[in-house]
């Protein structure tokens, strides 16, 4: 199974050809995405054996600078399905989207008051390659209903973990200018 690796702390003066030659000479043939003048790259290993070899390497120097290897965890956290009619059940959605791979979870967006679903849901798969298969379609047709498929990312607000001097560790920040009273 191909896995991705994040490579950091690369010298900014290294060219794409130099980095590619260094990786191929050290570990063998693999897919490389190097961002020149940014100091990082992504490697896609063809086998678990090469992946383990790369991850076990420590203190590997390129131009007298130690480069680091980390497991790359894709930031995509599911897909968003919209256009679901209120009469459609979750079982139908599960049966259609399970054809693309093992589903980890399905979350139906529901109205807080009525409890009916809002016509959209979020699906998370166990493997990253399954997302690609679904996102290539962009639309899925079920019983003459066209559902649109888009990417879903984690809210950037969760990235604050208390290390910031402006945040105490919670993603909640009071906003008095947005304190609007709603009348029902």
N, C-alpha and C positions, 0 to 999 in steps of 0.2 A: 504494500500500500504506500503510495507516494505521500510524503509529509513535507510540510513547509518549515523552513528555519529562517529566523530573523538574525541578520548579522549586523553588529553595531561597532562603533568606534573605529571605523575605517578612515585612514588618512585622506584628507580632502584632495591631495595632489595625485592620488592613484587614478589612473585612467580605467576605462571599462575593459580594454584589452588586457591590461596588467592584472586586474582583479580576476577576470575570467581565466587567464592562464594560471594564476596562483591557485585558484580553487580546483581546477581540473587536474593540475599536477599533484595537488595534495590529496584530493579525495576521489577523483575520477569524474566521469561524465555526468552532468546534471543540468537542469534548467536554471539559469541565473538571471535575476532582474536586479541590476545594479543602478543606483541613482547617483550618477557622477556629481561630485562637489556637494553632496549632502551627508556623506559619512555612514550610510547604511545600505543594505542590500537584502534580497530575499532569495533563498535557495529552495528548489523543489527536488527532493531526493527521489530517485527511482525505486529504491528498496529500503526495507527496514535496516538492513545491514549497513548501508552507507549512512543512513540517518543516525544510527547508534555510533558509528565511527566519527561523524562530525560533532555530535553532541558530547562525546567523551573527550574531545580534544580541548586542552587547556593551554594557556600561555602560548598560543600560536601567534607569531609575529609576522607582520607585513609592513615593510619599510620602518623597522624598529618600533612598531606600535602594536600592542597586543589587541587583537580583535576578539570580540565576544560572540558566542552563538547561543541563541535562545529559541525555545519552541515558539513558533508563530501561531497565535490564536487569532483567528479571523474575527473582526469586529462586527460582522453581520450576525444579528441575533434573531433570525427568523424571517418569514415573509408575511406580508400583509395582504389579505384577500378582501376585496370590496365588491359590492354589487350583489350581495347575497339576499335573496328574497326572504321575507319573514316566515314563509311557510316551509322553507328548506331546513331539514334537520341536520344535526352535527354528524350523524352516521353517514349521510350521503357525502358530505365534505371529506370525512375521514377515508371513505372507500375510494374516492377519486384521487386524493393527494397521497395516499399510501402507495400508489403505483410508482411514485418517484423515489421512494425509500422509506426507511423506518422513521415513523413520526414519534418525536419525544413528547410533544404536548400541543394541544389545540386550545386556544382561549377565545371564546366568543365574546365580542364586545356587547355588553348589555346596558339597557337604560336603567338608571338608578331607581326610578320610581315605579315603572311598569314591570320591569324584569324581562321584557322582550329584547331579543337581540337587535342591534342597530344596523345590521346588514354588512358587518365586517367581522373578520377574525384574524388571529395571529397563529401561525404554524411554525413549530421548531422541529428540525430534523436532527438525527443523531450524527450524520456525516455531512461535511461541508459540500461535497460533490452533488448531493441531492438538491441543494439550493440552486446550483447552477442549472440543473435540468429544468426546474420549475420556472426560474426567472427567464430562461430563453423563450418560453412560451408567451409570456406577457399577458395572455388571456386564456382562460379555460372555459369551455362550454359544457354546461350540465343542464340537461332537459330544456333546451332552447333558451337558457339564461347564460349570458356572458359575464364571467367573473374576471375582474382585473387583478393582476398579481404584481406587487411591488416589493422592494426591499424594506426591511424593518431594522432600525438601529436602536441601540440602547440610548436613552436620554443622556446627553452630555453632562447633565447636572450631577449624575451619580459619580462622576470622576473625582469630585471633591471629596477627599477622605480625611479631612482634618489637618492636613499639612499646610494648608493655606492660612495666612494670617487674617484673611477676610471671612473664613468659614470655621465654624466650631465642630465640624464633623458631620453635621446633618445637612441634607440637601434642602431643607426648608429654610427660607428666608422671608421674614415678614415684609410685605410690600404695602405700606399704608395708602399709597396713592391708588392702589387697585382694590381697596376695600369698598366694594359696591354692594349695597343691600339689594337683594332680589325680592320682588314681591310675587307671590304665587297666587 
